[in-house]
Amino acid sequence: MARLTTLKIQAMKDQGEPIAMVTAYDATFASLIDAAGADLLLVGDSLGMVIQGHDTTLTVTMDQMVYHTQMVARGSSRALVVADMPFMSYQASVSDAMRNAGRLIAQGGAQAVKLEGGERAVPAIESIVASGIPVMGHLGLTPQSVHALGGFKVQGRGDEAAEALVEDARRLEAAGAFAIVLETVPGHVAQRVTEAVSVPTIGIGAGVDCGGQVLVCYDLLGLTNGFTPRFLKRYEELGRTVQGAATAFVSDVKSRAFPGPEHTFE
Ligand code: KIV
């Protein structure tokens, strides 16, 4: 099956078809989420938190992103694979940004990259796009700036902050971004931003008016213990299922109920 392209993603937006993006970090989950019909698979640097167990995304390296992107690309065939550019892989210079974006495409097998920030990210976005690599922007709560923002807080509250977000979104579109993630902003602000640009906005904690929605797969599957922010819908509680299955296995081993004769070679 042919992969979706950024042209198709724009056509979906133009036709009013909501765009579904889900994070994935390995081939097994990528294959399942791809088969479920997700349009975009995001190899998010959220892997620093949900896979590696850190408190922030800041420790994730380029080598780790390439490694996880390779797995997601191998496990999927339809969705467009977007790889996150990790902290400090694009902020220090435009040449860093281009070299590292190139690695995620050439070595990782992604079809697009994502990076965080408004005005300050424009030179990097322009250069990456000019080299033929599609770029997704990311505004609002940008987790790589968690210390500057003073925590994982709602962004864009108040007229001035809302207007700044709208301006940043216009700048990202002008720089060539094919889509913009809007994270943790009030619904009416996301609506203003969405109406101000012609590329799709993809919301997470940004209300009902975005062109699409994204969730972290471990969150939507209920694998992240105790993580229940207002914006999240947990479609399953797989954490309980996984723990239950592991508990049953341990108990069977202790009681010698497993393995039985049916699991034993003659
Ligand atoms: O890293 C990530 O998973 C993300 C999404 C939350 C948009 O950036």
Residues whose N, C-alpha, C, O or C-beta is under 5 A from the ligand:
A	BS01	KIV	T23 G44 D45 S46 V181 V214
